[in-house]
Amino acid sequence: MNNAALLYALVQNALDGIITIDEKGIIESINPAGCILFDYLEEEVIGQNISMLMPSDDRRRHDNYLEKYKNTKKPSIIGTGRELIGLRKGGQRFPMKLGVSEVQFSGKTMYAGFIHDLSKQKMDEERFKNYATELEELVEVRTKSLNDTIDALEKAKEKVSISLVKEKELSRLKNRFLSMASHEFRTPLSTVQLSASLIEKYAESFQSEPINKHVNKIKNSVMNLTAILNDFLYVEKLEVGKMMVSFSSFDLMKFSKELTEEMQLLAKASQNINYKHIGDQTMVSLDANLLKNCAINLITNAIKYSGDICSIDFTTEIYNSECILSVHDNGIGIPLEEQKYLFQAFFRAHNTGSIPGTGLGLNIVSRYVSLMKGTAKFTSNAQDGTTFILKFPIS
């Protein structure tokens, strides 16, 4: 293939439009891509002025461009590339990129125009521009929303901080009051207890049943009130972190037998506390005072919430590296729907009625058990009664 044939094939198969014009702007050739681009047949444009492919505004300026370039050789369109508007046969305008080159051929000056359709590119640019605008608006809205949220959070944080300060102050005042009230009440209660004991002693010679009855009522009431004050003191110590754990080694069986004897004195006349230890090992390393308080709370509850004639099972067990203490009774039980609140402070089930109590005992037990790295669980139903199980690691 010779050079002329190759050049012709390249022009005819080019994707962009290629148009040649003479010095006066008359179209001498147009390739197939150019015909498709402007929607003309080849014979409709050859011999016509190139301005036919331009909107009216550009037509008036086109001849001046050619004349100015011939005189000055300073490129305005010729020799450079720029974006213009093209005009199709049906009057439809479209954006295009035009590059014009000067060509000397057979002693004649010609100009070759290379035309690239920018319609799709401009549509994409417009779409991206709109997308960018939408994104900017969305970012602006989200930023405003975020700033509003931050402002609201700052205000909420400030309110929470103020509330927290007030709560800490109220908690401090509450604990201070509980401590003061408990200590202040303890002295007159001790006096009442002593006086009741003296009355009971001095009344022995009278052998009066009514006197004994009322003295016992006084002593029981003092004992109940003292227990309540003790609960408040224990809670106050736990709240302020004054309750310290002191582990020591002791005989769990001996400890539990002595405790059973003490609690049997507080039980109702026909209530029996049955103690049993399982396992050969009896030595443990726990806080004896905290463990005693836990056991007293559980057995006291079993006494209070059981009938006048019943048995209360108090069991200890040492198995492998675990110590287990359990208290079982056949009392009124704990309503199923309220069991999840049982270890909360001041909670009392609705079926306790007029039985005295603060709702602090089991909360204290739970917290004491946690201090000794143990767990507190229970089961309760109408058929099997209620069982509290405390488990402690003994290693």
C-alpha positions as CSV (number, residue, x, y, z in Angstrom):
1,M,0.0,0.0,0.0
2,N,1.5,3.4,-1.0
3,N,1.5,6.4,1.3
4,A,-1.5,8.1,-0.4
5,A,-3.7,5.1,-0.1
6,L,-2.7,4.6,3.6
7,L,-3.4,8.3,4.4
8,Y,-6.8,8.0,2.6
9,A,-7.7,4.9,4.6
10,L,-6.7,6.6,7.9
11,V,-8.8,9.6,7.1
12,Q,-11.8,7.6,6.0
13,N,-11.8,5.4,9.1
14,A,-10.9,8.0,11.7
15,L,-13.3,8.3,14.7
16,D,-13.2,12.1,14.7
17,G,-14.4,14.3,11.9
18,I,-11.8,15.6,9.5
19,I,-12.6,18.5,7.2
20,T,-10.3,20.4,4.8
21,I,-11.0,23.9,3.5
22,D,-9.2,26.4,1.2
23,E,-8.0,29.8,2.1
24,K,-11.5,31.3,1.5
25,G,-13.1,28.7,3.9
26,I,-14.7,26.6,1.2
27,I,-15.0,22.9,2.1
28,E,-12.9,20.6,-0.1
29,S,-13.3,17.3,1.7
30,I,-15.1,15.7,4.7
31,N,-14.6,12.2,6.0
32,P,-17.5,9.8,7.0
33,A,-17.1,10.6,10.7
34,G,-17.6,14.3,9.9
35,C,-20.7,13.6,7.8
36,I,-22.2,11.6,10.7
37,L,-21.2,14.3,13.2
38,F,-22.9,17.1,11.3
39,D,-25.7,14.9,9.8
40,Y,-24.9,15.9,6.2
41,L,-24.1,13.9,3.1
42,E,-20.6,14.5,1.6
43,E,-22.0,16.2,-1.5
44,E,-24.1,18.6,0.6
45,V,-21.1,20.2,2.2
46,I,-18.3,20.1,-0.4
47,G,-18.0,23.4,-2.2
48,Q,-19.9,25.2,0.7
49,N,-18.4,27.6,3.1
50,I,-17.4,26.0,6.4
51,S,-19.5,28.6,8.2
52,M,-22.6,26.5,7.3
53,L,-21.5,24.2,10.1
54,M,-21.4,27.0,12.7
55,P,-24.1,28.8,14.6
56,S,-24.9,32.3,13.2
57,D,-22.8,34.1,15.9
58,D,-19.6,32.3,14.8
59,R,-20.3,32.6,11.1
60,R,-19.8,36.3,11.1
61,R,-16.4,36.0,12.8
62,H,-15.1,33.0,10.8
63,D,-13.9,34.9,7.6
64,N,-12.2,37.5,9.8
65,Y,-10.3,34.7,11.6
66,L,-8.9,33.4,8.2
67,E,-8.0,36.9,7.0
68,K,-6.4,37.9,10.2
69,Y,-4.3,34.7,10.3
70,K,-3.1,35.1,6.7
71,N,-1.9,38.6,7.5
72,T,-0.4,38.2,11.0
73,K,0.2,34.4,11.2
74,K,-0.9,34.8,14.9
75,P,-3.2,31.8,15.7
76,S,-6.7,32.4,17.1
77,I,-8.2,29.1,16.1
78,I,-5.7,28.0,13.4
79,G,-2.7,26.3,14.9
80,T,-4.4,25.9,18.3
81,G,-7.2,23.9,19.7
82,R,-10.3,25.2,21.4
83,E,-13.9,24.3,22.3
84,L,-16.6,25.6,20.0
85,I,-20.3,24.9,19.2
86,G,-21.1,23.0,16.1
87,L,-24.4,23.1,14.1
88,R,-26.0,20.0,12.7
89,K,-28.2,19.9,9.6
90,G,-31.4,20.0,11.6
91,G,-30.2,23.1,13.5
92,Q,-29.2,21.1,16.6
93,R,-26.2,22.6,18.4
94,F,-23.5,20.4,20.1
95,P,-20.2,21.1,21.9
96,M,-17.0,20.1,20.0
97,K,-13.3,20.3,20.3
98,L,-11.7,21.8,17.2
99,G,-8.1,21.7,16.2
100,V,-7.0,23.5,12.9
101,S,-3.7,23.0,11.1
102,E,-2.3,24.8,8.1
103,V,-1.2,22.4,5.3
104,Q,0.8,23.3,2.2
105,F,-0.2,20.9,-0.6
106,S,0.8,21.3,-4.3
107,G,1.8,24.9,-3.8
108,K,-1.6,25.6,-2.3
109,T,-2.5,26.6,1.3
110,M,-5.2,24.5,2.9
111,Y,-6.5,24.1,6.5
112,A,-7.4,20.8,8.0
113,G,-9.9,20.7,10.9
114,F,-10.0,17.9,13.4
115,I,-13.4,17.8,15.2
116,H,-14.1,15.8,18.4
117,D,-17.7,15.6,19.7
118,L,-17.8,16.7,23.3
119,S,-21.5,16.0,23.9
120,K,-21.0,12.9,26.1
121,Q,-18.1,14.6,27.9
122,K,-20.2,17.7,28.6
123,M,-23.1,15.6,29.8
124,D,-20.8,13.7,32.2
125,E,-19.3,17.0,33.4
126,E,-22.7,18.4,34.0
127,R,-23.8,15.2,35.8
128,F,-20.7,15.2,37.9
129,K,-21.2,18.9,38.6
130,N,-24.8,18.3,39.7
131,Y,-23.6,15.3,41.8
132,A,-20.9,17.5,43.4
133,T,-23.4,20.1,44.2
134,E,-25.8,17.6,45.7
135,L,-22.9,16.2,47.7
136,E,-21.9,19.7,48.9
137,E,-25.5,20.3,49.9
138,L,-25.7,16.9,51.7
139,V,-22.4,17.6,53.5
140,E,-23.6,21.0,54.5
141,V,-26.9,19.5,55.9
142,R,-25.0,16.6,57.6
143,T,-22.4,19.1,59.0
144,K,-25.2,21.2,60.4
145,S,-26.9,18.2,61.8
146,L,-23.6,17.0,63.3
147,N,-22.9,20.4,64.8
148,D,-26.4,20.5,66.2
149,T,-25.9,17.1,67.7
150,I,-22.5,18.1,69.1
151,D,-24.1,21.2,70.7
152,A,-26.9,19.1,72.1
153,L,-24.4,16.6,73.5
154,E,-22.3,19.4,75.0
155,K,-25.4,20.8,76.7
156,A,-26.5,17.3,77.8
157,K,-22.9,16.7,79.1
158,E,-23.1,20.0,81.1
159,K,-26.4,19.0,82.6
160,V,-25.2,15.5,83.4
161,S,-22.1,17.0,85.0
162,I,-24.2,19.3,87.1
163,S,-26.6,16.4,88.0
164,L,-23.6,14.2,88.8
165,V,-22.1,16.8,91.2
166,K,-25.5,17.2,92.8
167,E,-25.9,13.4,93.1
168,K,-22.5,13.0,94.6
169,E,-23.3,15.8,97.1
170,L,-26.7,14.2,97.9
171,S,-25.0,10.8,98.3
172,R,-22.4,12.2,100.6
173,L,-25.1,13.9,102.7
174,K,-27.2,10.7,102.7
175,N,-24.2,8.6,103.9
176,R,-23.3,11.2,106.5
177,F,-26.9,11.3,107.8
178,L,-27.1,7.5,107.9
179,S,-23.9,7.2,109.8
180,M,-24.8,9.9,112.2
181,A,-28.4,8.7,112.7
182,S,-27.2,5.1,113.2
183,H,-24.7,6.1,115.8
184,E,-27.1,8.5,117.6
185,F,-29.9,5.9,117.7
186,R,-27.6,3.1,118.9
187,T,-27.0,4.6,122.4
188,P,-30.7,5.1,123.4
189,L,-31.5,1.6,121.9
190,S,-28.8,0.1,124.1
191,T,-30.4,1.9,127.1
192,V,-33.9,0.6,126.2
193,Q,-32.4,-2.9,125.8
194,L,-30.7,-2.7,129.2
195,S,-33.8,-1.3,130.9
196,A,-36.0,-4.0,129.5
197,S,-33.6,-6.7,130.8
198,L,-33.6,-5.0,134.3
199,I,-37.4,-4.9,134.3
200,E,-37.5,-8.6,133.3
201,K,-35.1,-9.4,136.2
202,Y,-36.9,-7.3,138.8
203,A,-40.3,-8.7,137.7
204,E,-39.2,-12.3,138.3
205,S,-40.6,-12.3,141.8
206,F,-44.0,-11.1,140.5
207,Q,-44.2,-14.0,138.0
208,S,-46.5,-11.8,135.9
209,E,-47.2,-13.2,132.4
210,P,-48.3,-9.7,131.0
211,I,-45.0,-8.1,132.2
212,N,-42.9,-10.8,130.6
213,K,-45.0,-10.5,127.4
214,H,-44.5,-6.8,127.1
215,V,-40.8,-7.0,128.0
216,N,-40.3,-9.5,125.2
217,K,-42.1,-7.2,122.8
218,I,-39.7,-4.4,123.8
219,K,-36.7,-6.5,123.4
220,N,-37.8,-7.9,120.0
221,S,-38.6,-4.4,118.8
222,V,-35.2,-3.1,119.9
223,M,-33.5,-6.1,118.2
224,N,-35.4,-5.4,115.0
225,L,-34.5,-1.7,115.0
226,T,-30.9,-2.5,115.8
227,A,-30.8,-4.8,112.8
228,I,-32.2,-2.1,110.6
229,L,-29.6,0.4,111.8
230,N,-26.9,-2.2,111.2
231,D,-28.1,-2.6,107.7
232,F,-27.9,1.1,107.1
233,L,-24.4,1.2,108.5
234,Y,-23.3,-1.7,106.3
235,V,-24.7,0.0,103.2
236,E,-23.0,3.3,104.1
237,K,-19.6,1.6,104.5
238,L,-20.1,-0.2,101.2
239,E,-21.0,3.0,99.4
240,V,-18.0,5.0,100.6
241,G,-15.6,2.0,100.2
242,K,-14.8,1.6,103.9
243,M,-15.8,-2.1,103.9
244,M,-12.5,-4.0,103.7
245,V,-12.0,-7.7,103.2
246,S,-9.8,-9.5,105.7
247,F,-9.2,-13.2,104.8
248,S,-8.3,-15.6,107.5
249,S,-8.2,-19.4,107.8
250,F,-10.9,-20.9,110.1
251,D,-12.9,-24.1,110.6
252,L,-16.1,-23.7,108.6
253,M,-18.0,-26.5,110.4
254,K,-17.2,-25.1,113.9
255,F,-18.1,-21.6,112.6
256,S,-21.5,-22.8,111.2
257,K,-22.4,-24.9,114.3
258,E,-21.9,-21.9,116.6
259,L,-23.9,-19.7,114.2
260,T,-26.7,-22.3,114.1
261,E,-26.9,-22.2,117.9
262,E,-27.1,-18.4,118.0
263,M,-29.8,-18.3,115.3
264,Q,-31.9,-21.1,116.9
265,L,-32.4,-18.7,119.9
266,L,-33.9,-16.2,117.6
267,A,-36.2,-18.7,115.8
268,K,-39.8,-19.1,116.5
269,A,-40.7,-21.7,119.2
270,S,-41.5,-24.5,116.7
271,Q,-38.9,-23.7,114.1
272,N,-35.8,-25.9,113.8
273,I,-32.6,-25.0,112.1
274,N,-30.9,-28.1,110.8
275,Y,-27.2,-27.8,110.1
276,K,-25.2,-30.2,107.9
277,H,-21.7,-30.2,106.5
278,I,-20.7,-32.2,103.4
279,G,-17.1,-33.2,102.8
280,D,-14.1,-34.2,104.9
281,Q,-12.3,-30.8,104.5
282,T,-13.5,-28.1,107.0
283,M,-10.8,-25.3,106.8
284,V,-11.4,-22.3,104.5
285,S,-9.8,-19.0,103.9
286,L,-12.5,-16.3,103.8
287,D,-13.6,-13.2,105.7
288,A,-15.3,-14.7,108.7
289,N,-17.2,-11.5,109.7
290,L,-18.6,-10.9,106.2
291,L,-19.5,-14.6,105.8
292,K,-21.3,-14.6,109.2
293,N,-23.3,-11.5,108.2
294,C,-24.3,-13.2,105.0
295,A,-25.4,-16.4,106.8
296,I,-27.3,-14.4,109.5
297,N,-29.2,-12.4,106.8
298,L,-30.2,-15.6,105.0
299,I,-31.2,-17.5,108.1
300,T,-33.1,-14.5,109.5
301,N,-35.1,-14.2,106.3
302,A,-35.9,-17.9,106.4
303,I,-37.1,-17.4,110.0
304,K,-39.2,-14.4,109.2
305,Y,-40.8,-15.6,106.0
306,S,-41.5,-19.2,107.1
307,G,-44.4,-20.6,109.2
308,D,-44.4,-21.0,113.0
309,I,-43.8,-24.8,112.6
310,C,-41.1,-25.6,110.0
311,S,-37.5,-26.8,109.4
312,I,-34.8,-24.6,108.0
313,D,-31.9,-26.3,106.3
314,F,-28.4,-24.7,106.7
315,T,-25.7,-26.6,104.7
316,T,-22.0,-26.1,104.1
317,E,-19.9,-28.0,101.6
318,I,-16.3,-28.0,100.6
319,Y,-15.8,-29.6,97.2
320,N,-12.4,-29.4,95.4
321,S,-11.5,-25.7,95.4
322,E,-15.0,-24.4,96.1
323,C,-16.9,-23.6,99.3
324,I,-20.7,-23.7,99.2
325,L,-23.1,-22.3,101.8
326,S,-26.8,-22.8,101.3
327,V,-30.0,-21.9,103.3
328,H,-33.3,-23.6,102.4
329,D,-36.8,-22.9,103.7
330,N,-40.4,-23.7,102.8
331,G,-41.7,-20.2,103.4
332,I,-43.9,-17.8,101.4
333,G,-41.4,-17.9,98.4
334,I,-40.5,-15.1,96.0
335,P,-43.0,-14.2,93.2
336,L,-41.5,-15.2,89.8
337,E,-42.0,-11.8,88.2
338,E,-40.2,-10.1,91.0
339,Q,-37.2,-12.4,91.4
340,K,-35.0,-10.3,89.0
341,Y,-35.2,-7.4,91.5
342,L,-34.3,-9.4,94.6
343,F,-30.7,-8.2,95.1
344,Q,-31.6,-4.6,94.5
345,A,-31.4,-2.2,97.5
346,F,-34.7,-1.4,99.3
347,F,-36.6,-4.0,97.2
348,R,-39.3,-6.0,99.0
349,A,-41.6,-8.5,97.2
350,H,-45.3,-7.6,97.3
351,N,-46.1,-10.8,99.3
352,T,-44.1,-9.8,102.3
353,G,-47.1,-7.9,103.7
354,S,-46.5,-6.5,107.3
355,I,-43.4,-8.6,107.9
356,P,-40.8,-6.0,109.0
357,G,-37.7,-5.4,106.9
358,T,-35.7,-2.7,105.0
359,G,-35.0,-4.5,101.7
360,L,-31.3,-4.1,102.3
361,G,-30.3,-7.5,103.6
362,L,-30.0,-9.4,100.3
363,N,-28.3,-6.4,98.6
364,I,-25.7,-6.5,101.4
365,V,-25.3,-10.2,101.1
366,S,-24.7,-9.9,97.3
367,R,-22.1,-7.2,97.8
368,Y,-20.3,-9.0,100.6
369,V,-20.2,-12.2,98.5
370,S,-18.7,-10.1,95.6
371,L,-16.0,-8.7,97.9
372,M,-15.0,-12.2,98.7
373,K,-14.9,-13.1,94.9
374,G,-18.0,-15.3,95.2
375,T,-21.4,-15.6,93.6
376,A,-24.9,-15.5,95.1
377,K,-27.8,-17.3,93.5
378,F,-31.2,-18.6,94.5
379,T,-34.1,-20.7,93.4
380,S,-37.7,-20.2,94.5
381,N,-41.0,-21.8,93.7
382,A,-44.3,-22.8,95.4
383,Q,-43.4,-26.5,95.5
384,D,-39.8,-26.6,96.7
385,G,-39.6,-23.4,98.6
386,T,-36.6,-21.0,98.5
387,T,-32.9,-21.9,98.5
388,F,-30.0,-19.4,98.6
389,I,-26.6,-20.7,97.5
390,L,-23.4,-18.8,98.1
391,K,-20.2,-20.1,96.3
392,F,-16.7,-19.0,97.1
393,P,-13.3,-20.0,95.8
394,I,-11.1,-21.2,98.6
395,S,-7.7,-21.3,96.9
